[in-house]
Each structure stands twice: as structure tokens, then as C-alpha cells.
Amino acid sequence: MVSPPAHTSVEPPRLISAVIIKMASTSSSTPKSRHFTPAFIPIRDRVPENLQIQLHIRKGRPQVTCRALKDLPDPAPWTFVLNHEDFESLLMGIRDHIPKATKDGFYWPEDAQPYLQPTHNTTQKLYQRLDPENYKMLLTKSWRKELRRMNGDASKVYVHLYIYLASPEEGEEGQEQGQEQGQEQGQRQRQKQRQESADGVSVITDDRQSTPASQGEASTSRKRGISEVVSMEPRRQDSMVGYITPVQYGRRSDREPMLRTLEDDILLQLEREAQIRTQLIRERRQAAEEAEQRRQLRQQRQHQHQQEDLDDDNDEMRTIYVEINGTRLPVRVDVHSLRKALGVPNPNEFDDTCM
């Protein structure tokens, strides 16, 4: 074994292994991608078996704003097993946590059903009524939305249910009437908002149809008109402006030749429906023509096969033997063609008068 020279120095193996371990730990700690975010933890939205329900009691009619809490108990939490308990068990749990009647005679009717608060910011007019068909789906959706609001902490998630106590004078009929009035009120309010939005967009279109002095003035007037409309309902969901800011809407309208009105949308819808009907008629006509062509081709093939079968019936094949150089060879001959070549009449053509 040759020893190294005296002037050279060899590092101990332990130092090299330490360097390798340090490099490995450093490379493993660096992110593999620039999009890697170690602080991000995905939220597991798997619905548990036991849901924590919090019951809120109100006096008044369903889907109407009810804020009176006098002589009413605090929200009562309890646990509901989603996959093992049915809708009747949910109603029994509600009745176990509410009084039979308050001091002033308010009570929960027998045929009444609870209402669910879908999200944390939903108003009472938009609460969802639970029934035996949709209660599991609505409870699951509400739990997942609340889980995201709580940043994945399932211990703080509660599903909020609301019940509405009826007065002795109104009773169950008052509950049903209040629900119908709340639905009609919501429909009228949404219809009014759509009409105001359509009127505002029509006003903008009329202003834009005027001829300003320059293109800069046209853009400024357009943006000013849009700002006025957006300022009327800045956060309305069903309006034609939506959640877009006035600056973004003005910048977008600069790229458009003309702002469409509600009448233009109706005309475009009618034109699309007419095109769809025309295309449907054209497709049906083409399908009928293709079916007729297939039928004619099938008839031609059938006639051709019948003609070939008839020709095969008329042919009479016979085997004759021809001796060539002392060798007998069999030959298949069509008797009908042979008779026609020799001028011999066909015996099938003879009738009784010729016999």
C-alpha cells in the first residue's frame, strides 16, 4: 500500500460525510417549485358524522326579518347524526330544545318546518326551508361553507337552524300566509331591481347615441353615465353591472362599438332561437333525405337479388364427358345455351297443341 506524500493533507472521512449530509438536508429543505407555499394547508371538507346544530327561535312569520328576542331562550346547541337519524329525529330534537309556549302564548305549530341559514351573511328572507327530501343536502352545503369561513377548524363549525313561533291569533294559517308573503315580497323586490338596472342601461345607451365634440368627451361622458348607474346599486347581484367597478366597466365599454340595451338582448335572443329552429328543420330534412336514399338503395339491391335468383332458376347445367387422347374429361354445359346455339327448341316452351 502506497502512503500519500508528506506535503499533502487528506480530509478525514467523517468531515466528507458531514458535508454530504449538510448538502442533502439543504437540498431537501429548498422548495421544488416557485409556487410552493409551506404555510398553505388544504382544508378537509369531509362532512363528519355528528353535526353541531345551533337552534335560534324567533317570533313572527318565516322569511321575514324577525329581530324580537324578548322572552325567548338563548340558542340551544345539540348534536345531530347525519347518516343515522332521519328528518323526524331532527324535528324531535328541535322540539326537545324549545318551550311548548312562551308567556305571551307564542308556540311552534305541529306542521311547521325549520329554516336553514345557508351562509353567515344570508338574510332571513333568503333562508331555506328544510323538508325530508333536501335536508341532508342543505345541511352538508351549509356545514362546508361554515368550515371554510372558520379556516378549517371543525370544532367551531355550527349549522344554524331557525324556527318561527306563531301567535295564538294567527296560528298555522298565519305561518303559511307569512311564508307566501315573504316569497312574493322577494320576487317583487328582485323584479324591481332588474327593471331599475334595465332602465339605467337604457339611459346610458341614449346618452351615448348623442354625438359629442370629440372622442375624449364621448369616453368621459360614457364613463360618467356608467358611474352614475353603478353608484345606484354598486353591490347588486342580479343587475347587469354586477360586481365590476365603474372604471373597469368604462374601460370595457370603450372597446365595444355600442352598449347593448335590454331590447337588443331580446332581439338577439329571438334571432338565436330562429337560427336554432332553422338548423333543426334543416337537420330533420337532411335525415329524411338520407333515409329515402337508403330505402331506394335497399329496394335496388333486393330487385337485383331477385333477378339473379330468377336467372339461376332458368339455367340448366349438365355434365358431359369429352374424350381427348383417350382420356375422358367432365365438362359442365348449360343446356339452355346449348339448345339456343343449335336451334333446338326448349321443351318447356311446348304447349299441349304441339304434343
Secondary structure, DSSP 8 states (H G I E B T S, - for coil): -----TT-----HHHHHHHHHHHHHHHHHS-SSTT--TT---------SEEEEEEEEEES-TTS-----TT----EEEEEETTT--HHHHHHHHHHTS-S--TT--B--TT---EE--STT--GGG-EE--TTTHHHHHHHHHHHHHHHTTT-GGG--EEEEEEEB-TTTHHHHHHHHHHHHHHHHHHHHHHHHHHHHHHHHHHHHHHHS--SSHHHHHHHHHHHHHHHHHHSTT-SSSSSTT--HHHHHHHHHHSSS---HHHHHHHHHHHHHHHHHHHHHHHHHHHHHHHHHHHHHHHHHHHHHHHHHHHHH--EEEEEEEETTEEEEEEEEHHHHHHHHT---GGG--GGG-
